[in-house]
Amino acid sequence: QQTRRFQEVSVYLNPFSVTGGHAGLDWVYEEESQTLRILSNQVTAISGGLGTDVNQEPFSGRIALADHIGAMELTLEDVVCRVEEGRAFDLGQGNDVTLFLLNGTSSLFESGAGCAGVSLGDGACLRIDRDGSPGGRGPADGSLTAAGGPGGAGIGRDSGAGRDRTARIHIRGGVITALGTGGGAGIGGGKRSPMGSIVITGGVIDATGGLGGGAGIGGDLAAPVGDISLRGGPISAADADQAAAN
């Protein structure tokens, strides 16, 4: 009786390109969950995110940073993560992350129900800026669009996430579009989710909160938010309730 051995076929090949670090040490791709897990600050740039499975059906990967990596700088180069469940881009807890948006590129993050498009855990700090590489600053600033699922902020907190205001956001450059949904802020807290300080000192900002009390920049009616400082611009911020009334 002949025994047949079938070679295992990868269904969801890694759709991301990673710069910096070593596979298996500084980053891993988990095929089952289609997740690129960043394990250290040695990873410096990411591109891609959309792929096709073994049946040539399209799928989207997601990105998740391990908790307590610390300070890291990460350049986004046309990253697209659109997931129906969970977080598209999870910054983890206790991390201090600076995202540089490569000139002339567009990155997009869309999350599932209750999750922010770019999600900050407890104690996380996010800075967003234009391309920081030598000679990288120019007129074609990179862009980032982030949309939360129902209850989630566009950029900020998941619905009901945490009990404190330790997560912070500082936007210094880039073209930013942030859409909250179902009570989540465009930039800031999710529904019933507290948020720390929000500072904007540069960039072109368009932030819209979700129906049900989500602010364009800030939080919802049921959760506290830290200090908000808007010194850059141009900035457009509105909640969806106001837009619907008009």
C-alpha positions in Angstrom: 0.0 0.0 0.0 1.6 3.2 -1.2 1.7 6.2 1.2 1.3 9.6 -0.4 2.9 12.6 1.1 1.3 15.9 0.3 3.4 19.1 0.5 1.7 21.6 2.7 0.5 24.6 0.6 0.7 28.1 2.1 -2.7 29.7 1.8 -2.0 33.3 2.8 1.5 34.2 1.8 3.0 37.3 3.4 1.7 40.4 1.5 4.1 42.8 3.3 7.6 43.9 2.5 9.6 44.6 5.6 12.8 46.7 5.9 15.1 46.2 8.8 15.5 43.5 11.3 15.4 39.7 10.7 12.5 37.4 10.0 11.8 35.2 13.0 13.7 37.5 15.4 12.5 41.1 14.9 9.3 40.3 13.0 7.1 37.3 12.1 4.2 36.8 9.7 1.4 34.6 11.0 -0.3 33.1 8.1 -3.3 31.8 9.9 -4.3 35.3 11.1 -2.7 37.1 8.2 -0.8 39.2 10.8 2.6 40.9 10.5 3.9 41.0 14.1 6.6 43.5 14.8 8.7 42.3 17.7 11.5 44.9 18.0 12.4 48.4 17.0 14.9 47.1 14.4 12.1 47.1 11.8 12.2 50.5 10.0 9.8 50.4 7.1 6.8 48.5 5.8 5.0 48.4 2.5 2.2 46.3 1.0 -0.6 44.5 2.8 -2.9 43.2 0.1 -2.5 39.8 -1.4 -4.2 36.8 -3.0 -4.6 33.4 -1.5 -3.9 30.0 -3.0 -7.3 30.3 -4.9 -6.4 33.7 -6.2 -8.9 35.3 -3.9 -7.9 38.7 -2.5 -7.2 39.2 1.2 -5.8 41.8 3.5 -3.1 41.4 6.1 -2.9 43.4 9.4 0.0 44.8 11.5 0.5 44.4 15.2 3.3 45.7 17.4 4.3 43.6 20.4 3.7 45.3 23.8 6.5 47.4 25.4 8.9 47.5 22.4 9.6 51.1 23.5 10.6 53.8 21.1 10.6 53.0 17.4 10.5 54.8 14.1 8.6 53.2 11.2 8.2 54.5 7.6 4.9 53.6 5.9 5.2 53.1 2.1 1.8 52.5 0.5 0.5 50.1 3.2 -3.1 49.0 2.9 -4.8 46.9 5.6 -8.6 46.5 5.4 -10.0 43.9 7.7 -13.5 42.9 8.6 -12.7 41.9 12.2 -10.2 43.1 14.7 -7.6 45.8 14.3 -6.0 46.8 11.0 -3.0 48.4 12.7 -2.4 47.7 16.4 0.3 49.8 18.1 0.2 47.7 21.2 0.7 48.9 24.8 3.5 51.0 26.2 5.1 51.8 22.8 6.4 55.2 21.6 5.9 55.0 17.9 6.8 57.6 15.2 5.2 56.9 11.8 6.9 58.6 8.9 4.7 58.9 5.7 6.9 58.4 2.7 6.5 61.2 0.2 4.1 60.5 -2.7 2.6 57.4 -1.0 -0.8 56.7 0.5 -1.5 54.3 3.3 -4.9 53.0 4.4 -6.2 51.2 7.6 -9.8 50.1 8.1 -10.7 48.0 11.2 -13.6 45.9 12.3 -16.3 46.5 14.8 -15.1 48.2 18.0 -11.6 48.8 16.8 -9.7 51.9 15.8 -8.2 52.1 12.4 -4.8 52.8 14.0 -5.3 51.5 17.5 -3.4 52.7 20.6 -3.2 50.5 23.7 -2.7 51.7 27.2 0.4 53.9 27.6 1.0 54.1 23.8 2.3 57.3 22.2 1.9 57.9 18.5 3.6 60.6 16.4 2.9 61.0 12.7 5.2 63.0 10.5 6.3 63.5 6.9 9.1 61.4 5.5 12.1 61.9 7.7 14.7 60.5 5.4 17.5 62.8 4.0 16.1 64.9 1.2 12.7 63.4 1.9 10.7 66.5 2.7 8.9 68.0 -0.2 5.6 69.1 -1.6 4.1 65.6 -2.1 3.6 64.7 1.5 2.6 61.1 2.2 -1.0 60.5 3.3 -2.6 58.2 5.9 -6.3 57.4 6.0 -7.7 55.5 9.0 -11.3 54.4 9.6 -12.5 52.7 12.8 -15.2 50.0 12.9 -18.4 50.8 14.8 -17.4 52.3 18.1 -13.7 52.8 17.2 -11.8 56.0 16.5 -10.1 56.6 13.2 -6.8 57.1 14.9 -6.8 56.4 18.7 -8.7 54.1 21.0 -10.9 51.1 20.5 -14.4 51.2 21.9 -14.4 50.9 25.7 -10.6 50.3 25.8 -8.8 50.9 29.1 -9.7 53.1 32.1 -7.1 55.8 31.9 -5.8 58.6 29.6 -2.3 57.4 29.1 -2.5 57.0 25.3 -1.3 60.1 23.5 -1.2 61.4 19.9 1.0 64.1 18.3 0.6 64.9 14.5 3.5 66.9 13.0 3.0 66.4 9.3 1.5 64.4 6.5 -2.0 64.4 4.9 -4.3 62.8 7.5 -7.9 61.6 7.1 -9.4 60.0 10.1 -13.0 58.6 10.3 -14.6 57.5 13.6 -17.7 55.3 13.5 -20.6 54.7 15.9 -19.5 57.2 18.5 -15.8 57.0 18.0 -13.8 60.1 17.4 -12.0 60.8 14.2 -8.8 61.4 16.2 -8.9 60.4 19.8 -11.2 58.2 22.0 -13.4 55.4 20.9 -17.0 55.0 22.3 -16.9 55.1 26.1 -13.1 55.0 25.8 -10.8 57.6 27.6 -8.0 59.3 25.7 -4.9 61.2 26.7 -3.5 64.4 25.1 -3.9 65.2 21.4 -1.5 67.7 19.9 -1.4 68.8 16.2 1.4 71.0 15.1 1.5 70.4 11.4 0.0 68.5 8.5 -3.3 68.7 6.6 -6.0 67.2 8.8 -9.5 66.0 8.1 -11.1 64.3 11.0 -14.7 63.2 11.3 -16.4 61.6 14.4 -19.0 58.9 14.2 -22.7 59.3 14.7 -23.6 59.0 18.4 -21.4 61.6 19.9 -17.9 61.1 18.5 -16.0 64.3 18.1 -13.8 65.1 15.1 -10.9 65.5 17.4 -11.4 64.4 21.0 -13.7 61.8 22.4 -17.3 60.9 23.0 -19.7 62.3 25.5 -19.2 59.5 28.0 -15.4 59.4 28.3 -12.8 61.9 29.4 -10.1 63.2 27.1 -6.8 64.9 28.0 -5.5 68.3 26.8 -6.1 69.1 23.1 -3.7 71.5 21.4 -4.3 72.5 17.8 -1.4 74.7 16.5 -0.9 73.4 13.0 -3.1 73.2 10.0 -5.1 73.4 8.0 -7.4 71.4 10.2 -11.0 70.3 9.5 -12.7 68.6 12.4 -16.5 67.8 12.7 -18.7 65.2 14.2 -21.1 63.2 12.0 -24.1 64.3 14.1 -23.5 68.0 13.1 -23.0 67.0 9.5 -26.3 65.1 9.5 -28.1 68.0 11.0 -26.9 70.3 8.3 
